[in-house]
Amino acid sequence: MTLLSRVLVANRGEIACRVFRTCRELGIRTVAVHSDPDAGALHVREADLAVRLPGATPAETYLRADLVVKAALDAGADAVHPGYGFLSENADFARAVTDAGLVWIGPPPEAIEAMASKTRAKELMGITPLGEVTDADLPVLVKAAAGGGGRGMRVVRDLADLPGELEVARAEALSAFGDGEVFVEPYVEGGRHVEVQVLADAHGTVWVLGTRDCSLQRRHQKVIEEAPAPDLITDVRDAMYEMAERAVRATGYVGAGTVEFLVADGTAHFLEMNTRLQVEHPVTEAVFGLDLVALQLRIAEGEPLGPEPPAPHGHAVEARLYAEDPAAGFAPQTGTLHRLSVPGGVRLDTGYTDGDPIGVHYDAMLAKVVAYAPTRAAAVRALAGALERAEVHGPVTNRDLLVRSLRHPEFTGARMDTGFYERHLGELTTAREDPYAPLAAALATAGGHRFGGFRNVPSQPQIRRYRTEPDGTEHEVRYRHTRAGLAADGVRVVHASPTRVVLEAGGVQRKFTVAAYGDGRVYVNEVALTALPRFTDPSEQRAPGSLLAPMPGTVVRVAEGLAEGAAVTTGQPLIWLEAMKMEHRICAPASGTLTALHAAVGRQVEVGALLAVVQEEQK
C-alpha cells in the first residue's frame, strides 16, 4: 500500500478547493497549479505549495500535460488528482503521470481510452454513432468525443446547419479539452438525464452508488442535480445499475466514475461514461454519507472498499451558481465578485471569495449550493430558500433562475425533462422587481441619518434615477428632507442609513439591506441597481444597428468575406466570440448593409464594445 503525502491537483477553482479540503482533513499536503490570471485565486491561496503555468488560456496552461507533470515533480508531489474537465479524461496525461513515477488518482489509462472517448464507449456498449446524416435522422446532436460540461455540443434540426455546427463544436472541444474529435448521434427529446455513480477498487469490488437526475440543463450543461433520481421505474433503475456495473467490469475500471443515460418512454438509453469525479458528486455524498474524494485517495493508495456501500438516506439537491445572464442567452459575465454568502444549513463549494475577479478564460461557475433533507420536498424548499436569501453581489448570475426553477410545478412534481428550459425560460427570466428598492437605494445615500437645522420653507424634492440590472428598467424616485427627517410620498420612512432602510406602507414595515461598492452599483435586498445621472450623455448613444459585445471575450472568427459595404441578412452569423470556453455567435439584427466592422480575429473585447454596425435596408 502506498501512503500519499503530497497531492497536486491538476485543475483550478471549486474542484481544486474541494480536493484540498479532504487532503487537509487526511493530513496530506497539497500543491496547486495556476495560470497567470489565476495567480491570486482561492485554490492557489488554499494550497500548501503552488506552481505557475505561464500563460492565460487553457491551451497554454491547464491543458499542458508536460507542464503539469513537471510542476508535480518540482513541488515534490507523489500523486496527481485531475479534478474534472481539462485533462481529467486524457489517457496520455494519465500515462505521463505514472511514467514520471507519480500516483494517478483515477482509472487506468486503458479504461479511460475505452470510456472517455464517447465514440469508443458506445462501441463497447454495442451502440454505433450515426454515419452520413439524412433528413430522416433529424434532429441530431453533435457531440465532443472527449470531455463534457456541454462544450462541443450542438442540436441540429436543419441539415443545412450541420457543417457549420460541426465546425463550431470541433473548435469548442479543442479549446476545452485539447481534442477536436466530434460525432453525431440521434437527439432524443423529452427524456430525463439520469446517471449512476460507480466506485471500484483494485481488488474487484464495485459499488453502485445510486442515481442522480440532471435533467435541468442549459446548452447541454447541467444546472440542477439531485439524488436519488425521483420516480424512476424500478425495472429501469435496475437496468441502469446492471449496465453501469457491466461497463466498470468490462474495462477493468478503478476509481470514481459516472455512467449516464437518457431515460425516455420507459427505456434507459446509454449516453456515455465519465471517467472522473463529476461536478454533482456532493448530492451522492450527502445521501450515502460518504466523502468520494477520500475514497478516491484510499483506492489510489491500494486500500480495498468494503463489500457493500452504506445504505442511502434522504434526498439532496444541488444548484450551480453561474456568472451569466439567462435572459441574454446565458451570456457569461465578468467583473469583481464583491460578495458571496449563503445562509447556514446548506453546503457551499466554491473557488471564489469576496473581492475575487471573474475573468473570461474559464468556466462561468461561481459555486455549487447543496441542500440535504429527509425528503425531496424539504430539500428542494431548503435550497430555494437559501439561494433566495444568499448575498451575491457582482456580475449578473443565474440565481433568480435557480430559485424559480426549484419552485416551478414541473420540478416540484418531478415531471421535468431535458427540454425544461426550452419551454419555460421566458417565464423564469423576468426581472426581479421590488417597487420600493429604488427608493431604499436613494434614501440610503441621502444622508437620512443626519438631521439639519429648522427650515421655514419646505425643501425641494430630491430626484434620483436608477436602472435595474440586468433588464435595464429605469426608475425615478423622489424624496424630501423635512424637520422630522426624510419623507417620500406614500410611505413612512422609519429608518434610513447607508446599510439599512425601513419603510412603512399600508401598515406593513419593509426592511431593506443596502450594499454599495463604489462602482455605481447598489444592491437592495439582492435587487441590483445602477445609479444614473439625471440627464443622458449624448456621447453614450449608439447608432441604430450597432452590434455590441454581449460579454467580454476574444474574437475567434469573422464570417468569410465580411467587410464594410457587404450585404447581410437577418439572423446571419457575422462574428464569433469565445468566452469561458464557449463560442457565441453575433448575428445581423436585420437585413441591410454592414457600414462598420471593428471586430478582428484575435482581438480582446470588453462587454459593450462596438463590433460592427448594420444599416437596415429601407422598405
Legacy VTK file of the C-alpha trace (Angstrom):
# vtk DataFile Version 3.0
C-alpha trace
ASCII
DATASET POLYDATA
POINTS 619 float
0.000 0.000 0.000
1.311 3.471 -0.934
0.590 6.171 1.635
0.211 9.526 -0.106
1.904 12.556 1.425
1.619 15.380 -1.155
-1.022 15.652 -3.888
-1.037 18.031 -6.839
-4.461 18.889 -8.237
-4.243 19.411 -11.993
-7.159 21.813 -12.007
-8.421 25.104 -10.667
-11.318 26.773 -8.894
-14.005 24.939 -6.993
-12.861 21.361 -7.643
-9.256 22.104 -6.634
-10.506 23.652 -3.375
-12.785 20.643 -2.851
-9.926 18.137 -3.178
-7.640 20.257 -0.992
-10.257 20.252 1.786
-10.280 16.457 2.007
-6.482 16.294 1.733
-6.139 18.645 4.701
-8.516 16.518 6.743
-6.386 13.448 5.970
-3.104 15.193 6.708
-1.970 15.220 3.070
-0.068 18.280 1.837
-1.330 19.993 -1.309
0.064 21.558 -4.479
-1.801 23.933 -6.797
-1.012 24.854 -10.373
-2.147 28.157 -11.783
-2.229 30.266 -14.920
-1.237 33.921 -14.796
-4.846 35.170 -14.370
-5.266 32.666 -11.508
-2.141 33.755 -9.601
-4.241 35.118 -6.732
-7.129 32.640 -6.992
-8.614 30.892 -3.966
-7.258 27.467 -4.900
-3.756 28.948 -5.001
-4.215 30.633 -1.632
-5.501 27.433 -0.039
-2.735 25.105 -1.265
0.463 24.472 0.679
2.539 24.961 -2.481
1.771 26.487 -5.878
3.452 26.266 -9.286
2.929 28.778 -12.097
1.895 27.601 -15.565
2.914 30.552 -17.786
0.074 31.891 -19.917
-3.609 32.638 -19.677
-5.665 30.343 -21.893
-6.380 26.687 -21.030
-4.343 25.580 -24.062
-1.292 27.402 -22.676
-1.731 26.222 -19.085
-4.130 23.658 -17.650
-4.156 21.594 -20.865
-0.338 21.350 -20.984
0.267 17.850 -19.629
4.057 18.294 -19.798
3.962 21.429 -17.651
1.611 19.884 -15.101
3.760 16.755 -14.679
6.881 18.903 -14.339
5.089 21.015 -11.726
4.284 17.891 -9.700
7.901 16.740 -9.792
9.289 20.196 -8.990
6.953 20.523 -5.988
7.802 17.064 -4.646
4.285 15.683 -5.102
3.835 11.934 -5.086
0.366 11.890 -6.688
-1.826 13.834 -9.130
-5.604 14.305 -8.856
-7.093 15.533 -12.161
-10.361 17.002 -10.870
-12.891 17.269 -13.711
-12.623 18.858 -17.146
-9.249 19.858 -18.624
-7.028 16.723 -18.693
-9.136 14.582 -16.348
-10.167 12.156 -19.118
-6.945 12.232 -21.104
-5.299 8.799 -21.166
-1.972 10.202 -22.397
-1.869 12.523 -19.392
-2.597 9.623 -17.038
0.287 7.672 -18.610
2.610 10.656 -18.372
1.836 10.909 -14.651
2.575 7.241 -13.967
5.602 7.215 -16.292
7.040 10.002 -14.129
6.779 7.737 -11.086
3.733 9.510 -9.666
0.453 8.001 -8.462
-2.515 8.725 -10.732
-5.695 9.276 -8.697
-8.059 7.970 -11.329
-8.822 4.981 -13.531
-6.150 3.159 -15.548
-5.277 4.798 -18.889
-6.722 1.779 -20.717
-10.098 2.301 -19.034
-10.002 5.988 -19.925
-9.287 5.111 -23.544
-12.183 2.662 -23.566
-14.714 5.017 -21.999
-13.544 8.633 -22.016
-13.986 8.779 -25.795
-17.750 8.659 -26.214
-17.403 7.047 -29.638
-15.360 4.152 -28.303
-17.585 3.843 -25.230
-20.664 3.446 -27.411
-18.921 0.798 -29.489
-18.030 -1.083 -26.296
-21.687 -0.951 -25.244
-22.819 -2.126 -28.689
-24.027 1.267 -29.960
-22.917 2.735 -33.314
-22.879 6.538 -33.855
-24.591 7.901 -36.950
-22.627 7.879 -40.191
-23.913 10.045 -43.022
-26.809 12.107 -41.688
-30.021 12.490 -43.734
-33.229 14.460 -43.190
-34.791 11.294 -41.790
-32.259 11.302 -38.937
-33.141 14.794 -37.686
-32.918 16.119 -35.082
-29.368 15.051 -34.274
-26.850 16.007 -31.622
-23.266 16.942 -32.482
-21.128 15.941 -29.530
-17.483 16.151 -28.481
-15.890 12.720 -28.151
-13.835 13.884 -25.160
-14.750 15.854 -22.051
-18.177 17.063 -21.019
-19.895 20.074 -19.473
-21.927 20.834 -22.600
-18.903 22.043 -24.566
-18.692 20.882 -28.146
-22.411 20.012 -28.248
-24.943 21.317 -30.756
-28.512 20.279 -31.621
-29.124 20.301 -35.380
-32.674 20.427 -36.730
-31.891 21.539 -40.283
-29.456 19.523 -42.426
-28.072 22.728 -43.928
-26.850 23.784 -40.479
-24.849 20.604 -39.863
-21.493 21.633 -41.440
-21.379 24.898 -39.507
-22.349 23.269 -36.222
-19.706 20.582 -36.700
-17.088 23.298 -37.172
-18.159 25.191 -34.038
-18.338 22.000 -31.974
-14.821 20.986 -33.037
-13.461 24.410 -32.099
-15.114 24.351 -28.677
-13.959 20.797 -27.968
-10.387 21.582 -28.987
-10.325 24.710 -26.823
-11.794 23.000 -23.758
-10.254 19.530 -23.910
-7.372 19.665 -26.379
-9.232 17.168 -28.600
-11.378 18.286 -31.529
-12.986 14.895 -32.288
-16.796 15.073 -32.540
-19.512 12.657 -33.573
-23.217 12.719 -34.379
-25.994 10.774 -32.642
-29.811 10.871 -32.645
-31.242 13.588 -30.404
-33.957 12.187 -28.141
-36.345 14.913 -26.999
-38.461 14.860 -23.878
-36.207 12.493 -21.949
-34.687 12.680 -18.484
-30.932 12.756 -17.976
-30.214 10.182 -15.263
-26.795 8.934 -14.219
-25.347 6.245 -11.977
-22.360 6.852 -9.695
-19.872 3.971 -9.543
-16.789 3.375 -7.447
-14.366 0.471 -7.893
-11.169 -0.601 -6.153
-8.215 -2.587 -7.496
-9.407 -5.748 -5.730
-12.532 -6.418 -7.777
-15.126 -4.656 -5.614
-17.620 -2.387 -7.386
-20.006 -0.060 -5.583
-23.074 1.234 -7.427
-23.973 4.390 -5.510
-27.478 5.150 -6.691
-28.835 7.540 -9.268
-28.806 11.270 -9.910
-31.257 13.239 -12.037
-29.591 16.013 -14.027
-32.404 16.894 -16.432
-32.386 20.668 -15.895
-29.731 21.795 -18.364
-28.854 24.826 -20.398
-26.681 24.456 -23.511
-26.471 20.758 -22.555
-24.710 21.694 -19.321
-26.309 20.662 -16.043
-27.809 23.352 -13.826
-29.701 21.498 -11.063
-28.973 17.921 -9.975
-30.451 15.685 -7.311
-30.031 12.276 -5.710
-31.739 9.938 -5.915
-33.486 10.456 -9.273
-37.172 10.754 -8.320
-39.985 8.496 -9.529
-37.865 6.081 -11.551
-39.477 2.821 -12.611
-37.743 0.056 -10.669
-37.019 -2.021 -13.767
-35.405 0.976 -15.485
-33.276 1.746 -12.447
-32.145 -1.865 -12.144
-31.266 -1.964 -15.856
-29.093 1.142 -15.424
-27.359 -0.392 -12.411
-26.632 -3.544 -14.419
-25.242 -1.606 -17.408
-23.140 0.610 -15.143
-21.533 -2.324 -13.355
-21.000 -4.107 -16.669
-19.166 -1.069 -18.056
-16.921 -0.946 -14.983
-16.005 -4.634 -15.065
-15.580 -4.738 -18.851
-12.876 -2.066 -18.739
-11.063 -3.035 -15.544
-12.139 0.298 -14.144
-10.687 1.577 -10.850
-11.789 4.743 -9.054
-14.830 7.004 -9.280
-16.891 7.246 -12.460
-20.353 8.020 -13.738
-22.441 6.204 -16.328
-25.005 8.487 -17.976
-28.343 7.612 -19.560
-31.256 9.307 -21.266
-34.493 7.853 -19.927
-37.430 8.112 -22.343
-40.547 6.008 -22.899
-39.636 3.622 -20.105
-36.205 2.833 -21.578
-32.712 3.825 -20.445
-30.504 4.778 -23.426
-26.756 4.674 -22.710
-25.072 8.034 -23.353
-21.531 7.857 -22.048
-19.269 7.108 -19.126
-17.380 9.930 -17.451
-14.100 8.534 -16.161
-13.690 11.085 -13.400
-15.407 12.693 -10.464
-18.496 14.649 -11.509
-19.355 18.236 -10.627
-22.539 16.956 -8.970
-20.862 14.374 -6.729
-21.879 16.212 -3.492
-25.518 15.067 -3.758
-24.383 11.435 -3.744
-22.064 12.168 -0.827
-24.948 13.651 1.134
-27.337 10.754 0.530
-24.772 8.000 1.223
-22.837 9.824 3.958
-19.551 9.417 2.077
-16.565 11.523 1.066
-15.925 10.420 -2.515
-12.623 12.273 -2.730
-11.387 10.485 0.399
-12.414 7.191 -1.191
-10.563 8.113 -4.388
-7.438 8.706 -2.329
-7.843 5.437 -0.422
-8.279 3.479 -3.647
-5.180 5.168 -5.127
-3.271 4.057 -2.018
-4.337 0.471 -2.720
-6.922 0.090 0.036
-9.964 -2.098 -0.653
-13.552 -0.935 -0.425
-15.905 -2.670 1.945
-18.030 -5.466 0.480
-21.114 -3.222 0.286
-21.680 0.543 0.265
-23.684 2.159 3.080
-27.435 2.406 2.613
-28.729 5.716 1.230
-30.935 8.009 3.288
-32.860 11.177 2.466
-32.616 13.445 -0.549
-30.092 16.041 -1.774
-30.363 18.751 -4.419
-27.549 20.840 -5.916
-27.725 24.084 -7.878
-24.863 25.515 -9.919
-24.468 29.257 -9.494
-23.091 30.739 -12.724
-21.869 34.219 -13.615
-24.150 34.504 -16.626
-27.294 36.266 -17.793
-30.033 33.706 -18.568
-32.202 36.387 -20.183
-29.416 37.161 -22.677
-28.834 33.641 -23.936
-26.825 32.700 -20.840
-24.075 35.114 -21.859
-21.108 34.797 -19.459
-20.475 37.760 -17.171
-17.232 39.075 -15.736
-16.161 41.574 -13.109
-15.468 41.654 -9.391
-17.374 39.305 -7.101
-17.919 41.763 -4.252
-19.859 39.423 -2.010
-20.806 35.726 -1.949
-22.546 34.404 1.143
-25.255 31.800 1.675
-27.226 31.095 4.864
-26.211 28.232 7.106
-27.702 24.787 6.712
-26.550 24.231 3.137
-23.216 23.205 1.638
-21.278 25.742 -0.426
-18.485 24.549 -2.722
-16.760 27.460 -4.417
-13.473 28.635 -5.852
-14.080 32.311 -5.064
-14.250 34.644 -2.069
-15.299 38.257 -1.688
-13.292 40.595 -3.894
-12.098 37.956 -6.389
-12.158 38.781 -10.118
-14.272 36.709 -12.523
-12.374 36.508 -15.817
-13.055 35.395 -19.363
-10.783 32.386 -19.731
-12.539 29.708 -17.703
-15.897 28.226 -16.794
-18.546 30.641 -15.533
-19.478 28.574 -12.452
-19.066 30.520 -9.214
-20.262 27.903 -6.763
-22.385 24.855 -6.057
-25.025 25.074 -3.336
-26.306 21.779 -1.919
-29.234 21.101 0.415
-29.954 17.787 2.137
-33.167 16.780 3.964
-35.107 13.632 4.833
-37.482 14.195 1.891
-37.217 15.621 -1.613
-39.781 18.344 -0.939
-37.898 19.522 2.144
-34.534 19.534 0.341
-35.936 21.500 -2.613
-37.564 24.051 -0.289
-34.369 24.470 1.735
-32.231 25.020 -1.358
-34.634 27.536 -2.911
-34.807 29.461 0.371
-31.038 29.515 0.818
-30.455 30.768 -2.718
-33.141 33.416 -2.357
-31.504 34.739 0.812
-27.935 34.462 -0.458
-25.894 37.624 -0.979
-24.445 37.548 -4.484
-23.026 40.942 -5.393
-21.023 41.420 -8.566
-21.546 40.072 -12.082
-25.054 39.076 -13.112
-25.798 35.469 -12.117
-28.440 32.807 -12.678
-29.509 32.895 -9.020
-33.099 34.024 -9.690
-33.436 31.401 -12.434
-32.370 28.704 -9.966
-34.890 29.791 -7.330
-37.748 29.941 -9.810
-36.763 26.596 -11.351
-36.764 24.894 -7.959
-40.256 26.274 -7.263
-41.712 25.501 -10.681
-44.528 22.930 -10.508
-42.873 20.704 -13.125
-39.802 20.428 -10.939
-41.553 20.140 -7.590
-43.780 17.479 -9.141
-40.734 15.604 -10.564
-42.116 15.927 -14.109
-39.062 17.690 -15.588
-37.070 16.630 -18.633
-34.150 18.000 -20.644
-36.464 20.383 -22.546
-37.471 22.229 -19.357
-35.685 25.476 -20.174
-36.730 25.455 -23.818
-40.325 25.530 -22.616
-40.068 27.807 -19.604
-37.046 30.075 -19.924
-39.100 33.167 -20.750
-41.289 32.958 -17.673
-38.301 32.117 -15.467
-36.158 35.079 -16.501
-38.418 38.023 -15.815
-36.607 40.691 -13.832
-36.624 40.620 -10.033
-38.851 43.560 -9.121
-39.430 45.410 -5.855
-41.177 48.767 -6.270
-39.566 50.061 -3.087
-35.972 49.057 -3.883
-35.023 52.209 -5.876
-36.425 54.426 -3.123
-34.492 52.484 -0.483
-31.307 52.919 -2.528
-31.867 56.664 -2.776
-32.626 57.054 0.932
-29.552 55.033 1.910
-27.324 57.502 0.089
-29.287 60.623 1.059
-27.774 61.189 4.476
-31.152 60.396 6.027
-29.473 59.502 9.302
-28.366 63.130 9.690
-30.736 65.983 10.506
-30.181 69.574 9.567
-31.450 72.792 11.122
-35.003 74.128 11.142
-36.354 75.398 7.834
-39.270 77.788 7.421
-39.846 76.681 3.824
-40.359 73.137 2.591
-37.362 71.636 0.766
-37.481 70.888 -2.916
-37.897 67.202 -3.838
-34.633 65.350 -4.426
-34.637 63.203 -7.565
-32.601 60.066 -8.141
-32.562 57.765 -11.160
-31.666 54.081 -11.154
-31.547 51.243 -13.649
-32.458 47.703 -12.598
-29.861 45.140 -13.644
-29.706 43.217 -15.839
-33.033 44.018 -17.542
-32.342 47.759 -17.876
-35.657 49.102 -16.491
-35.197 52.707 -15.377
-36.772 54.243 -12.259
-37.069 57.802 -10.993
-37.669 58.326 -7.277
-38.316 61.470 -5.247
-37.841 62.216 -1.570
-37.645 65.325 0.629
-35.696 66.481 3.660
-38.054 67.659 6.401
-37.674 68.732 10.000
-38.525 65.180 11.020
-36.025 63.603 8.646
-36.601 62.056 5.234
-40.011 61.756 3.631
-41.405 60.213 0.466
-44.889 60.115 -0.971
-46.969 57.090 0.014
-44.550 55.682 2.575
-43.254 56.475 6.036
-39.500 56.409 6.401
-38.945 54.569 9.670
-35.155 54.355 9.350
-32.560 55.273 6.745
-28.830 54.677 6.982
-26.191 53.730 4.396
-26.692 49.991 5.009
-30.286 49.675 6.234
-33.616 51.233 5.304
-37.025 50.560 6.859
-40.173 51.778 5.114
-43.784 51.511 6.173
-46.569 51.384 3.589
-50.123 50.261 4.128
-49.355 49.462 7.755
-46.606 46.979 6.813
-42.950 47.597 7.569
-40.469 46.535 4.882
-36.794 46.131 5.745
-34.015 46.601 3.209
-30.338 45.734 3.438
-28.294 48.023 1.220
-24.765 47.452 -0.051
-22.718 49.676 -2.385
-19.191 49.088 -3.659
-18.119 52.364 -5.241
-18.723 51.310 -8.846
-22.179 52.867 -9.100
-23.915 49.554 -8.377
-26.225 49.288 -5.347
-27.756 46.053 -4.029
-31.056 46.374 -2.187
-32.293 43.037 -0.842
-30.477 41.441 -3.804
-32.099 43.737 -6.372
-29.175 45.154 -8.341
-29.440 48.825 -9.285
-27.114 51.173 -11.132
-27.212 54.852 -10.218
-27.805 57.024 -13.283
-27.090 60.689 -13.970
-30.159 62.887 -14.156
-29.536 63.601 -17.823
-28.274 61.209 -20.533
-24.834 61.902 -22.005
-25.324 62.256 -25.802
-21.831 60.793 -26.398
-23.005 57.471 -24.975
-25.686 56.999 -27.624
-25.029 54.347 -30.290
-26.029 54.353 -33.928
-29.028 52.171 -34.843
-27.914 48.678 -35.839
-24.845 48.709 -33.607
-23.678 45.218 -32.663
-22.177 45.303 -29.174
-20.222 42.552 -27.451
-22.680 40.875 -25.053
-19.750 39.680 -22.913
-16.007 40.180 -22.678
-14.111 37.673 -24.772
-11.929 37.032 -27.799
-12.978 37.343 -31.436
-12.193 33.900 -32.828
-13.891 34.134 -36.196
-15.394 36.616 -38.650
-17.731 35.447 -41.408
-15.875 34.690 -44.616
-15.689 37.692 -46.923
-17.297 40.027 -44.385
-16.238 43.626 -44.988
-17.694 47.103 -44.845
-20.255 47.517 -47.597
-21.271 43.847 -47.589
-24.954 42.937 -47.725
-26.180 40.883 -44.756
-29.485 39.197 -43.937
-31.466 38.940 -40.724
-30.010 36.320 -38.390
-26.849 35.788 -40.465
-23.891 34.889 -38.197
-21.268 37.605 -38.578
-18.840 37.367 -35.666
-17.921 34.604 -33.214
-16.725 35.399 -29.690
-15.135 32.895 -27.320
-15.699 33.458 -23.610
-15.352 30.982 -20.756
-14.594 28.135 -23.185
-17.852 28.596 -25.143
-18.357 30.162 -28.565
-21.090 32.770 -29.013
-22.392 33.961 -32.373
-23.184 37.615 -33.078
-25.835 37.770 -35.800
-27.193 40.507 -38.023
-30.228 42.136 -36.340
-31.797 42.964 -39.699
-31.192 42.715 -43.431
-29.127 45.570 -44.745
-25.579 46.783 -45.290
-22.571 46.411 -42.996
-21.401 50.007 -42.601
-18.689 49.403 -39.998
-16.602 46.414 -38.882
-14.388 46.777 -35.811
-14.011 43.078 -34.952
-10.836 41.248 -35.954
-9.743 37.704 -35.184
-7.683 37.603 -32.007
-8.986 40.915 -30.678
-9.909 41.001 -26.977
-13.138 42.916 -26.379
-14.935 44.116 -23.291
-18.673 43.892 -22.734
-20.420 46.629 -24.695
-17.575 47.057 -27.201
-18.749 48.070 -30.668
-18.139 45.162 -33.039
-19.982 46.229 -36.175
-22.858 48.340 -37.480
-25.618 47.115 -39.790
-27.693 49.755 -41.545
-31.152 48.282 -42.084
-32.424 48.341 -45.631
-35.300 50.713 -46.257
-38.578 49.075 -47.213
LINES 1 620
619 0 1 2 3 4 5 6 7 8 9 10 11 12 13 14 15 16 17 18 19 20 21 22 23 24 25 26 27 28 29 30 31 32 33 34 35 36 37 38 39 40 41 42 43 44 45 46 47 48 49 50 51 52 53 54 55 56 57 58 59 60 61 62 63 64 65 66 67 68 69 70 71 72 73 74 75 76 77 78 79 80 81 82 83 84 85 86 87 88 89 90 91 92 93 94 95 96 97 98 99 100 101 102 103 104 105 106 107 108 109 110 111 112 113 114 115 116 117 118 119 120 121 122 123 124 125 126 127 128 129 130 131 132 133 134 135 136 137 138 139 140 141 142 143 144 145 146 147 148 149 150 151 152 153 154 155 156 157 158 159 160 161 162 163 164 165 166 167 168 169 170 171 172 173 174 175 176 177 178 179 180 181 182 183 184 185 186 187 188 189 190 191 192 193 194 195 196 197 198 199 200 201 202 203 204 205 206 207 208 209 210 211 212 213 214 215 216 217 218 219 220 221 222 223 224 225 226 227 228 229 230 231 232 233 234 235 236 237 238 239 240 241 242 243 244 245 246 247 248 249 250 251 252 253 254 255 256 257 258 259 260 261 262 263 264 265 266 267 268 269 270 271 272 273 274 275 276 277 278 279 280 281 282 283 284 285 286 287 288 289 290 291 292 293 294 295 296 297 298 299 300 301 302 303 304 305 306 307 308 309 310 311 312 313 314 315 316 317 318 319 320 321 322 323 324 325 326 327 328 329 330 331 332 333 334 335 336 337 338 339 340 341 342 343 344 345 346 347 348 349 350 351 352 353 354 355 356 357 358 359 360 361 362 363 364 365 366 367 368 369 370 371 372 373 374 375 376 377 378 379 380 381 382 383 384 385 386 387 388 389 390 391 392 393 394 395 396 397 398 399 400 401 402 403 404 405 406 407 408 409 410 411 412 413 414 415 416 417 418 419 420 421 422 423 424 425 426 427 428 429 430 431 432 433 434 435 436 437 438 439 440 441 442 443 444 445 446 447 448 449 450 451 452 453 454 455 456 457 458 459 460 461 462 463 464 465 466 467 468 469 470 471 472 473 474 475 476 477 478 479 480 481 482 483 484 485 486 487 488 489 490 491 492 493 494 495 496 497 498 499 500 501 502 503 504 505 506 507 508 509 510 511 512 513 514 515 516 517 518 519 520 521 522 523 524 525 526 527 528 529 530 531 532 533 534 535 536 537 538 539 540 541 542 543 544 545 546 547 548 549 550 551 552 553 554 555 556 557 558 559 560 561 562 563 564 565 566 567 568 569 570 571 572 573 574 575 576 577 578 579 580 581 582 583 584 585 586 587 588 589 590 591 592 593 594 595 596 597 598 599 600 601 602 603 604 605 606 607 608 609 610 611 612 613 614 615 616 617 618
